[in-house]
Amino acid sequence: MLKTLKRLASALLVAALISASVFVMPTEAAGLAAPKNFHFIRWLNNSCTSCRIGWDLVPGANRYEVEIAYQNGTNKRYLQSTKSYMTIINLDATKVYRARVYAIKMSSSGSMLGYSNFSNTAYIVPSPTNLTLSLPDRAKARVRVHWNVVNWSNGYNVFLTTNPSGSWYVHKQTSLQNNTTVYLDKYRGAKFKKNVNYYYKIVSRSIQGGRYVTVRVPTGFFQGYFYFF
């Protein structure tokens, strides 16, 4: 009888320890996976001060917190959302940002029951917004374009078109963030024609995953045009 009571007491003790372990580990109990496919979606304005980012929903999560900072890690802040996307405003159009998100499980009373690891990192890269245009040699139909530096970018693409609602063509590329002046004297391999509007836009480049990525800009976006007569 005594042995039976000892075995019963031991079993109860083990059960109590297991119950205590589960109770004090809400993060593990929540079992939240890190959000996947965290990415920059698009700019919401031509001034590159407001954008949309998104990610995949995490089963069991009911809130998400985004960490955003300049690419060098300074000026860090945190923003929350209950959806699989977020609009970010009041961005500095002269700097590249980095961001990541983690999932949260909250109780109805507002207590945190668990949270996940961070997602992958996404980059928010503005295009130049302060451009100047000049004609250093009108006789040769040559245009000079200069723009502001975008800190931590990896160069710029210069696009030209004669129809801003149609196809755009890369005219020149730079590989350094401080290379912010180009000269234009041709369109698709031919000299500029008279009385034709040539539209242009400068789009920042960013090295992500070991390759150059051209940043998405709003549909119909262009920064100016020029023509010769």
Wavefront OBJ file of the C-alpha trace (Angstrom):
o trace
v 0.000 0.000 0.000
v 2.851 2.361 0.879
v 4.575 1.706 -2.481
v 1.333 2.449 -4.328
v 0.974 5.784 -2.551
v 4.581 6.699 -3.388
v 4.056 5.911 -7.076
v 0.851 7.953 -7.090
v 2.606 10.910 -5.439
v 5.439 10.754 -7.976
v 3.001 10.695 -10.892
v 1.157 13.717 -9.498
v 4.458 15.585 -9.057
v 5.496 14.915 -12.692
v 2.084 16.047 -13.929
v 2.356 19.233 -11.890
v 5.816 20.012 -13.290
v 4.648 19.484 -16.879
v 1.622 21.729 -16.315
v 3.845 24.412 -14.802
v 6.250 24.282 -17.770
v 3.426 24.817 -20.271
v 1.949 27.653 -18.194
v 5.135 29.721 -17.955
v 6.021 29.464 -21.660
v 3.252 31.338 -23.543
v 5.558 32.239 -26.452
v 6.309 28.617 -27.227
v 2.700 27.608 -26.629
v 1.526 30.184 -29.186
v 3.683 28.512 -31.850
v 3.838 31.603 -34.085
v 5.919 31.375 -37.240
v 7.849 34.351 -38.559
v 5.946 36.253 -41.293
v 7.023 35.308 -44.818
v 7.300 37.343 -48.014
v 7.829 40.695 -46.314
v 8.257 43.146 -49.185
v 7.961 46.707 -50.476
v 4.790 47.033 -52.574
v 4.831 50.535 -54.063
v 5.207 54.253 -53.491
v 1.923 56.041 -52.922
v 3.063 59.496 -54.044
v 5.593 61.060 -56.395
v 7.443 62.728 -53.514
v 8.453 59.297 -52.092
v 7.275 60.152 -48.592
v 4.501 57.535 -48.338
v 4.605 53.853 -49.304
v 2.898 50.478 -48.829
v 4.601 47.331 -47.497
v 3.128 43.839 -47.068
v 3.652 40.268 -45.835
v 1.863 36.908 -45.552
v -0.566 36.377 -42.678
v 0.605 34.091 -39.852
v -1.868 31.495 -38.466
v -2.707 32.292 -34.850
v -1.453 35.878 -34.961
v -3.799 38.843 -34.585
v -1.288 41.689 -34.664
v 1.978 42.583 -36.391
v 4.724 45.027 -35.473
v 7.014 46.549 -38.105
v 10.490 47.752 -37.215
v 11.735 50.460 -39.591
v 15.015 52.395 -39.572
v 17.458 54.115 -41.906
v 19.618 51.581 -43.708
v 22.502 52.300 -41.307
v 20.275 51.296 -38.355
v 19.631 54.766 -36.903
v 16.261 56.488 -36.367
v 14.520 53.215 -35.470
v 10.767 53.159 -34.802
v 7.952 50.595 -34.455
v 4.493 50.558 -36.076
v 1.615 48.102 -35.554
v -1.038 46.658 -37.855
v -3.764 44.008 -37.659
v -3.645 43.417 -41.430
v -1.109 41.878 -43.815
v 0.033 45.283 -45.048
v 0.832 48.750 -43.770
v 1.021 52.293 -45.104
v 4.052 54.234 -43.898
v 4.045 58.041 -44.079
v 6.444 60.900 -43.298
v 9.464 59.186 -44.855
v 12.645 61.084 -45.713
v 12.946 60.981 -49.517
v 16.741 61.372 -49.370
v 17.410 58.133 -47.455
v 17.007 54.392 -47.929
v 15.149 52.558 -45.157
v 15.258 48.937 -44.014
v 12.291 47.225 -42.371
v 11.151 43.869 -40.972
v 8.061 42.554 -39.184
v 7.133 40.022 -36.495
v 3.790 38.445 -35.579
v 2.049 38.820 -32.199
v -0.744 36.904 -30.429
v -2.757 39.139 -28.108
v -5.489 38.135 -25.665
v -8.880 39.858 -25.568
v -7.697 41.717 -22.465
v -4.648 43.102 -24.254
v -2.011 40.755 -22.822
v 0.708 39.390 -25.085
v 0.441 35.599 -25.341
v 3.321 35.106 -27.748
v 5.352 36.509 -30.613
v 7.407 35.208 -33.529
v 10.897 35.830 -34.790
v 11.475 38.652 -37.273
v 10.744 38.205 -40.968
v 13.223 38.801 -43.763
v 14.433 42.388 -44.234
v 12.937 44.579 -46.974
v 14.332 47.869 -48.272
v 12.410 51.073 -48.980
v 14.323 53.030 -51.624
v 13.095 56.479 -52.729
v 13.810 57.990 -56.114
v 15.384 61.453 -56.413
v 12.832 64.230 -56.054
v 14.909 67.385 -56.614
v 15.923 67.566 -60.278
v 17.306 70.358 -62.444
v 17.446 70.417 -66.228
v 19.658 72.566 -68.446
v 20.723 72.834 -72.086
v 24.524 73.210 -72.161
v 24.587 72.888 -75.947
v 21.338 73.633 -77.752
v 23.013 73.387 -81.169
v 23.950 69.749 -80.477
v 20.592 68.994 -78.803
v 22.268 68.007 -75.570
v 20.548 68.026 -72.152
v 22.110 68.003 -68.689
v 20.097 66.459 -65.831
v 21.146 66.739 -62.181
v 19.399 65.372 -59.071
v 19.789 64.987 -55.313
v 21.689 62.136 -53.655
v 19.653 59.278 -52.174
v 21.764 58.054 -49.249
v 22.605 54.314 -49.274
v 21.262 53.779 -52.780
v 23.478 51.931 -55.285
v 23.115 54.245 -58.263
v 20.321 55.334 -60.562
v 18.544 54.445 -63.808
v 17.706 57.252 -66.228
v 14.538 56.447 -68.198
v 13.264 58.212 -71.324
v 10.079 57.930 -73.367
v 7.957 59.910 -75.818
v 4.777 58.506 -74.262
v 4.630 58.498 -70.428
v 1.659 56.097 -70.518
v 3.533 53.642 -72.737
v 6.911 51.925 -72.571
v 9.925 53.478 -70.862
v 13.524 52.828 -71.919
v 16.674 52.847 -69.806
v 18.917 55.502 -71.337
v 21.771 55.539 -68.825
v 22.751 53.850 -65.576
v 25.011 54.943 -62.755
v 26.501 52.595 -60.164
v 27.363 55.091 -57.415
v 24.968 57.019 -55.161
v 26.939 60.267 -55.633
v 26.946 60.085 -59.441
v 23.953 62.389 -59.889
v 24.584 64.155 -63.197
v 24.114 62.772 -66.718
v 24.126 64.216 -70.225
v 21.480 63.135 -72.714
v 21.893 63.499 -76.465
v 20.051 60.486 -77.911
v 16.815 58.563 -77.603
v 16.961 54.830 -78.348
v 20.205 55.255 -80.256
v 19.115 58.178 -82.445
v 19.577 61.934 -82.095
v 16.739 63.888 -80.504
v 14.154 65.108 -83.002
v 12.689 68.591 -83.111
v 9.197 69.307 -81.763
v 8.955 66.001 -79.891
v 8.359 65.832 -76.146
v 10.887 63.598 -74.363
v 9.781 62.588 -70.859
v 12.297 61.508 -68.233
v 12.439 59.966 -64.766
v 15.323 59.067 -62.479
v 14.811 55.868 -60.465
v 17.150 54.709 -57.692
v 18.861 51.330 -57.854
v 19.480 49.059 -54.881
v 21.584 45.922 -54.474
v 19.363 43.300 -52.833
v 20.265 39.634 -52.647
v 23.431 40.282 -54.629
v 21.694 41.830 -57.641
v 20.515 45.260 -58.722
v 16.828 46.005 -58.177
v 15.036 48.957 -59.770
v 12.561 50.507 -57.371
v 8.862 50.556 -58.221
v 7.357 53.990 -58.864
v 3.709 55.094 -59.209
v 1.991 54.346 -62.531
v 2.394 57.230 -64.951
v 5.197 58.721 -62.861
v 7.613 61.074 -64.616
v 9.677 64.020 -63.422
v 9.639 66.301 -66.431
v 10.070 66.602 -70.172
v 11.995 68.602 -72.732
v 11.874 69.286 -76.458
v 13.847 71.036 -79.174
v 12.624 73.431 -81.861
l 1 2 3 4 5 6 7 8 9 10 11 12 13 14 15 16 17 18 19 20 21 22 23 24 25 26 27 28 29 30 31 32 33 34 35 36 37 38 39 40 41 42 43 44 45 46 47 48 49 50 51 52 53 54 55 56 57 58 59 60 61 62 63 64 65 66 67 68 69 70 71 72 73 74 75 76 77 78 79 80 81 82 83 84 85 86 87 88 89 90 91 92 93 94 95 96 97 98 99 100 101 102 103 104 105 106 107 108 109 110 111 112 113 114 115 116 117 118 119 120 121 122 123 124 125 126 127 128 129 130 131 132 133 134 135 136 137 138 139 140 141 142 143 144 145 146 147 148 149 150 151 152 153 154 155 156 157 158 159 160 161 162 163 164 165 166 167 168 169 170 171 172 173 174 175 176 177 178 179 180 181 182 183 184 185 186 187 188 189 190 191 192 193 194 195 196 197 198 199 200 201 202 203 204 205 206 207 208 209 210 211 212 213 214 215 216 217 218 219 220 221 222 223 224 225 226 227 228 229
